[in-house]
Amino acid sequence: MLNDIGHKIKCIRKENNLNQVQFAKSIGISQGNLSEIELGNSNPSAETLISIRYTI
């Protein structure tokens, strides 16, 4: 399930033509944290998911 969330976040980022650094900055997390989420190694917080929702 984590991998599905990470994949969806990566797709959202790519659809908006943003690299990891740009997207991470826009949602208030580090690029490293975003990378871990996209790889399915880390679970995004509720705050991160809300930030994504309102950033895009």
mmCIF file as Biopython writes it, N, C-alpha, C and O atoms, coordinates in Angstrom:
data_model
#
loop_
_atom_site.group_PDB
_atom_site.id
_atom_site.type_symbol
_atom_site.label_atom_id
_atom_site.label_alt_id
_atom_site.label_comp_id
_atom_site.label_asym_id
_atom_site.label_entity_id
_atom_site.label_seq_id
_atom_site.pdbx_PDB_ins_code
_atom_site.Cartn_x
_atom_site.Cartn_y
_atom_site.Cartn_z
_atom_site.occupancy
_atom_site.B_iso_or_equiv
_atom_site.auth_seq_id
_atom_site.auth_asym_id
_atom_site.pdbx_PDB_model_num
ATOM 1   N N  . MET A ? 1  ? 0.818  -1.201 0.000   1.0 0.0 1  A 1 
ATOM 2   C CA . MET A ? 1  ? 0.000  0.000  0.000   1.0 0.0 1  A 1 
ATOM 3   C C  . MET A ? 1  ? 0.863  1.267  0.000   1.0 0.0 1  A 1 
ATOM 4   O O  . MET A ? 1  ? 0.553  2.234  -0.696  1.0 0.0 1  A 1 
ATOM 5   N N  . LEU A ? 2  ? 1.952  1.253  0.790   1.0 0.0 2  A 1 
ATOM 6   C CA . LEU A ? 2  ? 2.836  2.425  0.799   1.0 0.0 2  A 1 
ATOM 7   C C  . LEU A ? 2  ? 3.358  2.712  -0.597  1.0 0.0 2  A 1 
ATOM 8   O O  . LEU A ? 2  ? 3.449  3.867  -1.013  1.0 0.0 2  A 1 
ATOM 9   N N  . ASN A ? 3  ? 3.701  1.651  -1.316  1.0 0.0 3  A 1 
ATOM 10  C CA . ASN A ? 3  ? 4.236  1.837  -2.656  1.0 0.0 3  A 1 
ATOM 11  C C  . ASN A ? 3  ? 3.198  2.491  -3.564  1.0 0.0 3  A 1 
ATOM 12  O O  . ASN A ? 3  ? 3.556  3.312  -4.408  1.0 0.0 3  A 1 
ATOM 13  N N  . ASP A ? 4  ? 1.930  2.148  -3.408  1.0 0.0 4  A 1 
ATOM 14  C CA . ASP A ? 4  ? 0.873  2.758  -4.207  1.0 0.0 4  A 1 
ATOM 15  C C  . ASP A ? 4  ? 0.780  4.264  -3.936  1.0 0.0 4  A 1 
ATOM 16  O O  . ASP A ? 4  ? 0.639  5.060  -4.865  1.0 0.0 4  A 1 
ATOM 17  N N  . ILE A ? 5  ? 0.860  4.639  -2.683  1.0 0.0 5  A 1 
ATOM 18  C CA . ILE A ? 5  ? 0.791  6.054  -2.324  1.0 0.0 5  A 1 
ATOM 19  C C  . ILE A ? 5  ? 1.982  6.790  -2.913  1.0 0.0 5  A 1 
ATOM 20  O O  . ILE A ? 5  ? 1.831  7.858  -3.506  1.0 0.0 5  A 1 
ATOM 21  N N  . GLY A ? 6  ? 3.165  6.216  -2.749  1.0 0.0 6  A 1 
ATOM 22  C CA . GLY A ? 6  ? 4.371  6.836  -3.291  1.0 0.0 6  A 1 
ATOM 23  C C  . GLY A ? 6  ? 4.310  6.988  -4.792  1.0 0.0 6  A 1 
ATOM 24  O O  . GLY A ? 6  ? 4.723  8.011  -5.338  1.0 0.0 6  A 1 
ATOM 25  N N  . HIS A ? 7  ? 3.790  5.965  -5.466  1.0 0.0 7  A 1 
ATOM 26  C CA . HIS A ? 7  ? 3.671  6.008  -6.923  1.0 0.0 7  A 1 
ATOM 27  C C  . HIS A ? 7  ? 2.700  7.103  -7.351  1.0 0.0 7  A 1 
ATOM 28  O O  . HIS A ? 7  ? 2.961  7.831  -8.308  1.0 0.0 7  A 1 
ATOM 29  N N  . LYS A ? 8  ? 1.592  7.216  -6.647  1.0 0.0 8  A 1 
ATOM 30  C CA . LYS A ? 8  ? 0.614  8.259  -6.977  1.0 0.0 8  A 1 
ATOM 31  C C  . LYS A ? 8  ? 1.193  9.655  -6.770  1.0 0.0 8  A 1 
ATOM 32  O O  . LYS A ? 8  ? 0.955  10.557 -7.572  1.0 0.0 8  A 1 
ATOM 33  N N  . ILE A ? 9  ? 1.958  9.830  -5.686  1.0 0.0 9  A 1 
ATOM 34  C CA . ILE A ? 9  ? 2.585  11.123 -5.430  1.0 0.0 9  A 1 
ATOM 35  C C  . ILE A ? 9  ? 3.600  11.442 -6.519  1.0 0.0 9  A 1 
ATOM 36  O O  . ILE A ? 9  ? 3.684  12.581 -6.977  1.0 0.0 9  A 1 
ATOM 37  N N  . LYS A ? 10 ? 4.365  10.448 -6.933  1.0 0.0 10 A 1 
ATOM 38  C CA . LYS A ? 10 ? 5.342  10.651 -8.007  1.0 0.0 10 A 1 
ATOM 39  C C  . LYS A ? 10 ? 4.636  11.048 -9.302  1.0 0.0 10 A 1 
ATOM 40  O O  . LYS A ? 10 ? 5.104  11.935 -10.016 1.0 0.0 10 A 1 
ATOM 41  N N  . CYS A ? 11 ? 3.525  10.403 -9.605  1.0 0.0 11 A 1 
ATOM 42  C CA . CYS A ? 11 ? 2.754  10.737 -10.812 1.0 0.0 11 A 1 
ATOM 43  C C  . CYS A ? 11 ? 2.239  12.177 -10.747 1.0 0.0 11 A 1 
ATOM 44  O O  . CYS A ? 11 ? 2.307  12.906 -11.737 1.0 0.0 11 A 1 
ATOM 45  N N  . ILE A ? 12 ? 1.731  12.582 -9.596  1.0 0.0 12 A 1 
ATOM 46  C CA . ILE A ? 12 ? 1.254  13.956 -9.428  1.0 0.0 12 A 1 
ATOM 47  C C  . ILE A ? 12 ? 2.393  14.933 -9.673  1.0 0.0 12 A 1 
ATOM 48  O O  . ILE A ? 12 ? 2.223  15.938 -10.363 1.0 0.0 12 A 1 
ATOM 49  N N  . ARG A ? 13 ? 3.553  14.632 -9.105  1.0 0.0 13 A 1 
ATOM 50  C CA . ARG A ? 13 ? 4.717  15.510 -9.279  1.0 0.0 13 A 1 
ATOM 51  C C  . ARG A ? 13 ? 5.100  15.616 -10.751 1.0 0.0 13 A 1 
ATOM 52  O O  . ARG A ? 13 ? 5.336  16.713 -11.257 1.0 0.0 13 A 1 
ATOM 53  N N  . LYS A ? 14 ? 5.161  14.486 -11.431 1.0 0.0 14 A 1 
ATOM 54  C CA . LYS A ? 14 ? 5.564  14.484 -12.838 1.0 0.0 14 A 1 
ATOM 55  C C  . LYS A ? 14 ? 4.524  15.168 -13.725 1.0 0.0 14 A 1 
ATOM 56  O O  . LYS A ? 14 ? 4.883  15.854 -14.681 1.0 0.0 14 A 1 
ATOM 57  N N  . GLU A ? 15 ? 3.244  14.987 -13.418 1.0 0.0 15 A 1 
ATOM 58  C CA . GLU A ? 15 ? 2.182  15.643 -14.187 1.0 0.0 15 A 1 
ATOM 59  C C  . GLU A ? 15 ? 2.297  17.165 -14.107 1.0 0.0 15 A 1 
ATOM 60  O O  . GLU A ? 15 ? 1.866  17.882 -15.010 1.0 0.0 15 A 1 
ATOM 61  N N  . ASN A ? 16 ? 2.884  17.639 -13.015 1.0 0.0 16 A 1 
ATOM 62  C CA . ASN A ? 16 ? 3.053  19.077 -12.817 1.0 0.0 16 A 1 
ATOM 63  C C  . ASN A ? 16 ? 4.447  19.564 -13.216 1.0 0.0 16 A 1 
ATOM 64  O O  . ASN A ? 16 ? 4.838  20.693 -12.922 1.0 0.0 16 A 1 
ATOM 65  N N  . ASN A ? 17 ? 5.185  18.680 -13.895 1.0 0.0 17 A 1 
ATOM 66  C CA . ASN A ? 17 ? 6.520  19.017 -14.411 1.0 0.0 17 A 1 
ATOM 67  C C  . ASN A ? 17 ? 7.446  19.589 -13.344 1.0 0.0 17 A 1 
ATOM 68  O O  . ASN A ? 17 ? 8.140  20.579 -13.574 1.0 0.0 17 A 1 
ATOM 69  N N  . LEU A ? 18 ? 7.446  18.954 -12.180 1.0 0.0 18 A 1 
ATOM 70  C CA . LEU A ? 18 ? 8.310  19.389 -11.091 1.0 0.0 18 A 1 
ATOM 71  C C  . LEU A ? 18 ? 9.334  18.309 -10.770 1.0 0.0 18 A 1 
ATOM 72  O O  . LEU A ? 18 ? 9.029  17.117 -10.824 1.0 0.0 18 A 1 
ATOM 73  N N  . ASN A ? 19 ? 10.558 18.735 -10.435 1.0 0.0 19 A 1 
ATOM 74  C CA . ASN A ? 19 ? 11.515 17.751 -9.944  1.0 0.0 19 A 1 
ATOM 75  C C  . ASN A ? 19 ? 11.294 17.573 -8.445  1.0 0.0 19 A 1 
ATOM 76  O O  . ASN A ? 19 ? 10.487 18.280 -7.842  1.0 0.0 19 A 1 
ATOM 77  N N  . GLN A ? 20 ? 12.012 16.629 -7.851  1.0 0.0 20 A 1 
ATOM 78  C CA . GLN A ? 20 ? 11.788 16.342 -6.433  1.0 0.0 20 A 1 
ATOM 79  C C  . GLN A ? 20 ? 12.087 17.546 -5.547  1.0 0.0 20 A 1 
ATOM 80  O O  . GLN A ? 20 ? 11.359 17.802 -4.588  1.0 0.0 20 A 1 
ATOM 81  N N  . VAL A ? 21 ? 13.144 18.283 -5.856  1.0 0.0 21 A 1 
ATOM 82  C CA . VAL A ? 21 ? 13.505 19.444 -5.033  1.0 0.0 21 A 1 
ATOM 83  C C  . VAL A ? 21 ? 12.391 20.485 -5.064  1.0 0.0 21 A 1 
ATOM 84  O O  . VAL A ? 21 ? 11.997 21.007 -4.021  1.0 0.0 21 A 1 
ATOM 85  N N  . GLN A ? 22 ? 11.884 20.786 -6.254  1.0 0.0 22 A 1 
ATOM 86  C CA . GLN A ? 22 ? 10.824 21.790 -6.399  1.0 0.0 22 A 1 
ATOM 87  C C  . GLN A ? 22 ? 9.550  21.345 -5.686  1.0 0.0 22 A 1 
ATOM 88  O O  . GLN A ? 22 ? 8.935  22.122 -4.955  1.0 0.0 22 A 1 
ATOM 89  N N  . PHE A ? 23 ? 9.159  20.095 -5.901  1.0 0.0 23 A 1 
ATOM 90  C CA . PHE A ? 23 ? 7.914  19.598 -5.318  1.0 0.0 23 A 1 
ATOM 91  C C  . PHE A ? 23 ? 8.025  19.523 -3.803  1.0 0.0 23 A 1 
ATOM 92  O O  . PHE A ? 23 ? 7.106  19.925 -3.090  1.0 0.0 23 A 1 
ATOM 93  N N  . ALA A ? 24 ? 9.139  19.013 -3.311  1.0 0.0 24 A 1 
ATOM 94  C CA . ALA A ? 24 ? 9.335  18.906 -1.863  1.0 0.0 24 A 1 
ATOM 95  C C  . ALA A ? 24 ? 9.256  20.278 -1.206  1.0 0.0 24 A 1 
ATOM 96  O O  . ALA A ? 24 ? 8.622  20.433 -0.163  1.0 0.0 24 A 1 
ATOM 97  N N  . LYS A ? 25 ? 9.900  21.278 -1.817  1.0 0.0 25 A 1 
ATOM 98  C CA . LYS A ? 25 ? 9.872  22.636 -1.267  1.0 0.0 25 A 1 
ATOM 99  C C  . LYS A ? 25 ? 8.440  23.170 -1.243  1.0 0.0 25 A 1 
ATOM 100 O O  . LYS A ? 25 ? 8.035  23.818 -0.278  1.0 0.0 25 A 1 
ATOM 101 N N  . SER A ? 26 ? 7.676  22.899 -2.298  1.0 0.0 26 A 1 
ATOM 102 C CA . SER A ? 26 ? 6.317  23.438 -2.383  1.0 0.0 26 A 1 
ATOM 103 C C  . SER A ? 26 ? 5.373  22.820 -1.350  1.0 0.0 26 A 1 
ATOM 104 O O  . SER A ? 26 ? 4.381  23.441 -0.966  1.0 0.0 26 A 1 
ATOM 105 N N  . ILE A ? 27 ? 5.679  21.594 -0.897  1.0 0.0 27 A 1 
ATOM 106 C CA . ILE A ? 27 ? 4.806  20.949 0.096   1.0 0.0 27 A 1 
ATOM 107 C C  . ILE A ? 27 ? 5.414  20.941 1.494   1.0 0.0 27 A 1 
ATOM 108 O O  . ILE A ? 27 ? 4.828  20.403 2.434   1.0 0.0 27 A 1 
ATOM 109 N N  . GLY A ? 28 ? 6.600  21.547 1.621   1.0 0.0 28 A 1 
ATOM 110 C CA . GLY A ? 28 ? 7.174  21.738 2.946   1.0 0.0 28 A 1 
ATOM 111 C C  . GLY A ? 28 ? 7.897  20.554 3.549   1.0 0.0 28 A 1 
ATOM 112 O O  . GLY A ? 28 ? 7.947  20.424 4.772   1.0 0.0 28 A 1 
ATOM 113 N N  . ILE A ? 29 ? 8.461  19.687 2.722   1.0 0.0 29 A 1 
ATOM 114 C CA . ILE A ? 29 ? 9.268  18.576 3.220   1.0 0.0 29 A 1 
ATOM 115 C C  . ILE A ? 29 ? 10.617 18.584 2.500   1.0 0.0 29 A 1 
ATOM 116 O O  . ILE A ? 29 ? 10.805 19.318 1.529   1.0 0.0 29 A 1 
ATOM 117 N N  . SER A ? 30 ? 11.544 17.771 2.978   1.0 0.0 30 A 1 
ATOM 118 C CA . SER A ? 30 ? 12.850 17.697 2.330   1.0 0.0 30 A 1 
ATOM 119 C C  . SER A ? 30 ? 12.783 16.822 1.082   1.0 0.0 30 A 1 
ATOM 120 O O  . SER A ? 30 ? 11.898 15.978 0.940   1.0 0.0 30 A 1 
ATOM 121 N N  . GLN A ? 31 ? 13.733 17.041 0.188   1.0 0.0 31 A 1 
ATOM 122 C CA . GLN A ? 31 ? 13.804 16.199 -1.020  1.0 0.0 31 A 1 
ATOM 123 C C  . GLN A ? 31 ? 14.046 14.744 -0.628  1.0 0.0 31 A 1 
ATOM 124 O O  . GLN A ? 31 ? 13.493 13.831 -1.242  1.0 0.0 31 A 1 
ATOM 125 N N  . GLY A ? 32 ? 14.864 14.532 0.384   1.0 0.0 32 A 1 
ATOM 126 C CA . GLY A ? 32 ? 15.130 13.166 0.841   1.0 0.0 32 A 1 
ATOM 127 C C  . GLY A ? 32 ? 13.877 12.470 1.343   1.0 0.0 32 A 1 
ATOM 128 O O  . GLY A ? 32 ? 13.659 11.289 1.073   1.0 0.0 32 A 1 
ATOM 129 N N  . ASN A ? 33 ? 13.065 13.205 2.070   1.0 0.0 33 A 1 
ATOM 130 C CA . ASN A ? 33 ? 11.805 12.649 2.574   1.0 0.0 33 A 1 
ATOM 131 C C  . ASN A ? 33 ? 10.877 12.306 1.408   1.0 0.0 33 A 1 
ATOM 132 O O  . ASN A ? 33 ? 10.252 11.246 1.399   1.0 0.0 33 A 1 
ATOM 133 N N  . LEU A ? 34 ? 10.791 13.204 0.428   1.0 0.0 34 A 1 
ATOM 134 C CA . LEU A ? 34 ? 9.957  12.943 -0.746  1.0 0.0 34 A 1 
ATOM 135 C C  . LEU A ? 34 ? 10.441 11.705 -1.487  1.0 0.0 34 A 1 
ATOM 136 O O  . LEU A ? 34 ? 9.637  10.880 -1.921  1.0 0.0 34 A 1 
ATOM 137 N N  . SER A ? 35 ? 11.746 11.580 -1.629  1.0 0.0 35 A 1 
ATOM 138 C CA . SER A ? 35 ? 12.315 10.417 -2.309  1.0 0.0 35 A 1 
ATOM 139 C C  . SER A ? 35 ? 11.917 9.128  -1.594  1.0 0.0 35 A 1 
ATOM 140 O O  . SER A ? 35 ? 11.515 8.158  -2.237  1.0 0.0 35 A 1 
ATOM 141 N N  . GLU A ? 36 ? 12.026 9.116  -0.277  1.0 0.0 36 A 1 
ATOM 142 C CA . GLU A ? 36 ? 11.656 7.931  0.503   1.0 0.0 36 A 1 
ATOM 143 C C  . GLU A ? 36 ? 10.175 7.601  0.346   1.0 0.0 36 A 1 
ATOM 144 O O  . GLU A ? 36 ? 9.803  6.430  0.270   1.0 0.0 36 A 1 
ATOM 145 N N  . ILE A ? 37 ? 9.335  8.624  0.297   1.0 0.0 37 A 1 
ATOM 146 C CA . ILE A ? 37 ? 7.896  8.414  0.103   1.0 0.0 37 A 1 
ATOM 147 C C  . ILE A ? 37 ? 7.646  7.813  -1.278  1.0 0.0 37 A 1 
ATOM 148 O O  . ILE A ? 37 ? 6.908  6.836  -1.407  1.0 0.0 37 A 1 
ATOM 149 N N  . GLU A ? 38 ? 8.260  8.395  -2.312  1.0 0.0 38 A 1 
ATOM 150 C CA . GLU A ? 38 ? 8.050  7.912  -3.684  1.0 0.0 38 A 1 
ATOM 151 C C  . GLU A ? 38 ? 8.549  6.484  -3.861  1.0 0.0 38 A 1 
ATOM 152 O O  . GLU A ? 38 ? 7.976  5.717  -4.635  1.0 0.0 38 A 1 
ATOM 153 N N  . LEU A ? 39 ? 9.608  6.123  -3.152  1.0 0.0 39 A 1 
ATOM 154 C CA . LEU A ? 39 ? 10.145 4.767  -3.243  1.0 0.0 39 A 1 
ATOM 155 C C  . LEU A ? 39 ? 9.336  3.757  -2.421  1.0 0.0 39 A 1 
ATOM 156 O O  . LEU A ? 39 ? 9.541  2.549  -2.532  1.0 0.0 39 A 1 
ATOM 157 N N  . GLY A ? 40 ? 8.420  4.266  -1.599  1.0 0.0 40 A 1 
ATOM 158 C CA . GLY A ? 40 ? 7.613  3.379  -0.768  1.0 0.0 40 A 1 
ATOM 159 C C  . GLY A ? 40 ? 8.293  2.990  0.524   1.0 0.0 40 A 1 
ATOM 160 O O  . GLY A ? 40 ? 7.842  2.066  1.201   1.0 0.0 40 A 1 
ATOM 161 N N  . ASN A ? 41 ? 9.372  3.677  0.886   1.0 0.0 41 A 1 
ATOM 162 C CA . ASN A ? 41 ? 10.103 3.371  2.115   1.0 0.0 41 A 1 
ATOM 163 C C  . ASN A ? 41 ? 9.601  4.157  3.312   1.0 0.0 41 A 1 
ATOM 164 O O  . ASN A ? 41 ? 9.951  3.853  4.453   1.0 0.0 41 A 1 
ATOM 165 N N  . SER A ? 42 ? 8.782  5.163  3.055   1.0 0.0 42 A 1 
ATOM 166 C CA . SER A ? 42 ? 8.290  6.038  4.117   1.0 0.0 42 A 1 
ATOM 167 C C  . SER A ? 42 ? 6.838  6.376  3.842   1.0 0.0 42 A 1 
ATOM 168 O O  . SER A ? 42 ? 6.407  6.459  2.691   1.0 0.0 42 A 1 
ATOM 169 N N  . ASN A ? 43 ? 6.100  6.568  4.908   1.0 0.0 43 A 1 
ATOM 170 C CA . ASN A ? 43 ? 4.688  6.906  4.795   1.0 0.0 43 A 1 
ATOM 171 C C  . ASN A ? 43 ? 4.513  8.419  4.912   1.0 0.0 43 A 1 
ATOM 172 O O  . ASN A ? 43 ? 5.013  9.013  5.867   1.0 0.0 43 A 1 
ATOM 173 N N  . PRO A ? 44 ? 3.818  9.061  3.969   1.0 0.0 44 A 1 
ATOM 174 C CA . PRO A ? 44 ? 3.607  10.502 4.095   1.0 0.0 44 A 1 
ATOM 175 C C  . PRO A ? 44 ? 2.695  10.816 5.275   1.0 0.0 44 A 1 
ATOM 176 O O  . PRO A ? 44 ? 1.740  10.090 5.551   1.0 0.0 44 A 1 
ATOM 177 N N  . SER A ? 45 ? 3.002  11.895 5.956   1.0 0.0 45 A 1 
ATOM 178 C CA . SER A ? 45 ? 2.151  12.312 7.069   1.0 0.0 45 A 1 
ATOM 179 C C  . SER A ? 45 ? 0.842  12.880 6.529   1.0 0.0 45 A 1 
ATOM 180 O O  . SER A ? 45 ? 0.720  13.184 5.343   1.0 0.0 45 A 1 
ATOM 181 N N  . ALA A ? 46 ? -0.115 13.013 7.413   1.0 0.0 46 A 1 
ATOM 182 C CA . ALA A ? 46 ? -1.388 13.616 7.020   1.0 0.0 46 A 1 
ATOM 183 C C  . ALA A ? 46 ? -1.160 15.040 6.540   1.0 0.0 46 A 1 
ATOM 184 O O  . ALA A ? 46 ? -1.788 15.491 5.582   1.0 0.0 46 A 1 
ATOM 185 N N  . GLU A ? 47 ? -0.250 15.750 7.218   1.0 0.0 47 A 1 
ATOM 186 C CA . GLU A ? 47 ? 0.053  17.128 6.836   1.0 0.0 47 A 1 
ATOM 187 C C  . GLU A ? 47 ? 0.630  17.191 5.423   1.0 0.0 47 A 1 
ATOM 188 O O  . GLU A ? 47 ? 0.306  18.094 4.652   1.0 0.0 47 A 1 
ATOM 189 N N  . THR A ? 48 ? 1.488  16.222 5.090   1.0 0.0 48 A 1 
ATOM 190 C CA . THR A ? 48 ? 2.077  16.175 3.746   1.0 0.0 48 A 1 
ATOM 191 C C  . THR A ? 48 ? 0.996  15.931 2.702   1.0 0.0 48 A 1 
ATOM 192 O O  . THR A ? 48 ? 0.987  16.574 1.653   1.0 0.0 48 A 1 
ATOM 193 N N  . LEU A ? 49 ? 0.093  15.011 2.982   1.0 0.0 49 A 1 
ATOM 194 C CA . LEU A ? 49 ? -0.984 14.722 2.031   1.0 0.0 49 A 1 
ATOM 195 C C  . LEU A ? 49 ? -1.884 15.941 1.836   1.0 0.0 49 A 1 
ATOM 196 O O  . LEU A ? 49 ? -2.309 16.232 0.719   1.0 0.0 49 A 1 
ATOM 197 N N  . ILE A ? 50 ? -2.167 16.643 2.913   1.0 0.0 50 A 1 
ATOM 198 C CA . ILE A ? 50 ? -2.980 17.858 2.807   1.0 0.0 50 A 1 
ATOM 199 C C  . ILE A ? 50 ? -2.241 18.919 1.997   1.0 0.0 50 A 1 
ATOM 200 O O  . ILE A ? 50 ? -2.836 19.602 1.164   1.0 0.0 50 A 1 
ATOM 201 N N  . SER A ? 51 ? -0.939 19.050 2.248   1.0 0.0 51 A 1 
ATOM 202 C CA . SER A ? 51 ? -0.141 20.021 1.492   1.0 0.0 51 A 1 
ATOM 203 C C  . SER A ? 51 ? -0.171 19.711 0.007   1.0 0.0 51 A 1 
ATOM 204 O O  . SER A ? 51 ? -0.288 20.618 -0.818  1.0 0.0 51 A 1 
ATOM 205 N N  . ILE A ? 52 ? -0.066 18.441 -0.336  1.0 0.0 52 A 1 
ATOM 206 C CA . ILE A ? 52 ? -0.116 18.052 -1.756  1.0 0.0 52 A 1 
ATOM 207 C C  . ILE A ? 52 ? -1.465 18.426 -2.348  1.0 0.0 52 A 1 
ATOM 208 O O  . ILE A ? 52 ? -1.543 18.944 -3.462  1.0 0.0 52 A 1 
ATOM 209 N N  . ARG A ? 53 ? -2.509 18.164 -1.606  1.0 0.0 53 A 1 
ATOM 210 C CA . ARG A ? 53 ? -3.863 18.448 -2.083  1.0 0.0 53 A 1 
ATOM 211 C C  . ARG A ? 53 ? -4.047 19.931 -2.395  1.0 0.0 53 A 1 
ATOM 212 O O  . ARG A ? 53 ? -4.670 20.290 -3.395  1.0 0.0 53 A 1 
ATOM 213 N N  . TYR A ? 54 ? -3.503 20.786 -1.538  1.0 0.0 54 A 1 
ATOM 214 C CA . TYR A ? 54 ? -3.723 22.221 -1.717  1.0 0.0 54 A 1 
ATOM 215 C C  . TYR A ? 54 ? -2.648 22.910 -2.563  1.0 0.0 54 A 1 
ATOM 216 O O  . TYR A ? 54 ? -2.804 24.068 -2.951  1.0 0.0 54 A 1 
ATOM 217 N N  . THR A ? 55 ? -1.563 22.194 -2.843  1.0 0.0 55 A 1 
ATOM 218 C CA . THR A ? 55 ? -0.499 22.756 -3.680  1.0 0.0 55 A 1 
ATOM 219 C C  . THR A ? 55 ? -0.826 22.568 -5.156  1.0 0.0 55 A 1 
ATOM 220 O O  . THR A ? 55 ? -0.508 23.414 -5.991  1.0 0.0 55 A 1 
ATOM 221 N N  . ILE A ? 56 ? -1.460 21.457 -5.459  1.0 0.0 56 A 1 
ATOM 222 C CA . ILE A ? 56 ? -1.714 21.116 -6.868  1.0 0.0 56 A 1 
ATOM 223 C C  . ILE A ? 56 ? -3.059 21.666 -7.304  1.0 0.0 56 A 1 
ATOM 224 O O  . ILE A ? 56 ? -3.456 21.485 -8.455  1.0 0.0 56 A 1 
#
